[in-house]
Amino acid sequence: MISVNDLRPGTTFQFENNIYVVLEASHSKQGRGQANVKVKAKDLRTGAITVKSFTGGEKVEKAMIEKISMDYLYNSGEGIVLMDQETFEQIEIPNAKVEWERNFLKEGDKVLVRKFDQEILDIELAANVALKVVSAPEAVRGNTAQTAQKKVTLETGFEVETPLFIKEGEVVLVSTETGKYVGRA
């Protein structure tokens, strides 16, 4: 058991038969009353993000999450197929659990699979991934009143807003958390 006062971003815990990872945590104390702890957490089973409020001193159970490095092989249509490089064991994760992550996956990528006991929860990607631009419209002169952006299509089919100078065939860095352009690779 861990105190809710010790919850920090990245900490995993069990609460009401669900497994959460902390995204943000804030403490507030008013007057004589107990401190309150507000936690923005992601449910690792459903992917839903919720805000939980606890009174200071409450305890939650620590969730021991195992992370296994695997290679992404292909999309089977119903899910993604991953392979453990050490045991060559292959697993399939349903598309519903990795809908957002699929936007950034290409064959051969390394991912971390999060497991709780024997249950596969989801996958964890690097903070930024390098993807090739397969379609980029030409920049139009004169529309540069602000920082002009254009929509380009990446090799995974994901569309992202980039600066006008990005051309087809270039490799760009995209944030896997926000889905936004970070820079050139």
N, C-alpha and C positions, 0 to 999 in steps of 0.2 A: 504494500500500500504506500502511496505517496500523497503528500499534502498538496492540495490545489494551489497553495502559495508557491510551490516549486515547479509549477507547469511553465515551460518555456517553449518557444517555437521549435518544432521537430520532435517534441516528446510525444510518445504514444501511450494511451491509457484506455482502460475499459470502463464503460459507464452504461448502465441499463442494458446490458447484453450487446452493446455495440462497441466497435473498436474505432478510436479517433486518433488523429495526429493533430497536434496544436499548430495553428498557423499564426495566431497572435494571442497574447495574453496581457491583460491590464488589471492592475490592483487599484482599488479606491477605498479610502477610509473617510468616513464623515463623523465628526463629533465623537461621542462616546461609544457609538455602536460598533459592531463587528465590521471588519474589513470585508469587502466584496471582491470577488475575482471573476472577471468576465473573460471567457475564452472563446475565440473564433477557431472552430475545429472542423476538420474534414472527416466524414465517416468513411473509413477505408473499405467498407463493404458496398455501400451504395454510391459513394462519390459526392454525396450531398454535403454542402457547407452550412453549418449551423453555429449559432452563438449560444453558449451555455453560461449560466450564472451560478456561482457557488458562493457560500459564505465562507470567510476565512477559517482555516482549520479543518474543513471537510477533507475527507480522504477518498481517493479513487484508486482503483487497482492498476498497476503498471502492466502494460501489454508488451510481452516480449515478441517483437517482430524480427523475423529472420530475413535477411536480404541476400539473395542469390544472384550472381552475375550470369546472365544468359544472352544468347544471340538471337535476334529476330530473324526468322527464316522467311516466312511468307504469310499472306492473309488467305485463309481457307474459305472465306465467304461468310462463315458463321463466327469466326474468331481469328486471333493471331496465333501462329505457331512459333514457339520459342524452343531453343535447345541449350541444355547445360553443356558447356565445353569440356568438363571433366568426366561426366558419366555418359554423355551423349543421349541423355534422356530427353524426350520431347514432350512438351505440354502445350495445351491449347487454352487460351483465355478468351471467353466470350466477348464479342465486339461491344456489348453493352457496358462492360467494365472498363474498357479502354478507348471509348469514343473520342475523347479529346487527344489522347496520346497518339492515336493513329495518324493524326495530321502531320506528325513529325518523324514517323518511322519509315526507314527505307531498309531494304534487305541488307543483312550483315551488321546492322547496328547492335551495339551492346546496350543492354538495359538491366536494371536491377528489379528483380521480382520480389515483392513483399509477401511473406508467408506468416500466418499465425497458426501454430500447431501444424496441421497438414493442409489448412485452407489457404488457397491462393487468393490474395486480396486484390492487388493491382500491380502496376509496374511504375517504376520511377525512372525518369529520363534525366539527362544532363540539363543544366540550367539553360544552355543555349545549344542549338544544333545548326550545323552547316548544311544548307540545302541549295540545289542548283535551280536557277530561274529558267523555266521552260517557255514562258510566254510573258512578254513585256511590251505594252504599247509604246509607240514613239512619244517622246516628250513634245508638248505643244508650246511654242514660244509665246511669251506674253502672259501666261497664267501663273506668274511668280510673285503675286502681291504678298503672299505669306510664304512659309516654307512649303513649297509645292510638293505634293505626293501623287503617286500613281499606284494602281493596283496591279500586282504581278502575280502570276501563277507559278508555284513551286513544283518540283518533281513529284511530290506526294499528292498534288491536286489542291493543296491549301493555298488560299489567296491572302496576300499580305500587302499593306501599304508601305511603299518604299520611296526614297527620294527619286527625282526625275532622272538622275544620271545612271541608274541601274539598268543594265541591258540584258537581253536574252543570253543565256549561257554563263552568266556570272554566278558565283557562289556567295550566298548571303547568310549571315547569322540571324536566327530567329529565336526569341525567348519562348521556351516551352510552357512557361507559366502564364504569360499574357498573350502570346501569339503575335507579338509585334516585332518589327524589324529592329535589329540591334546594330548591325554594321556589316561591312564586307568581311568575308572569311579570309 
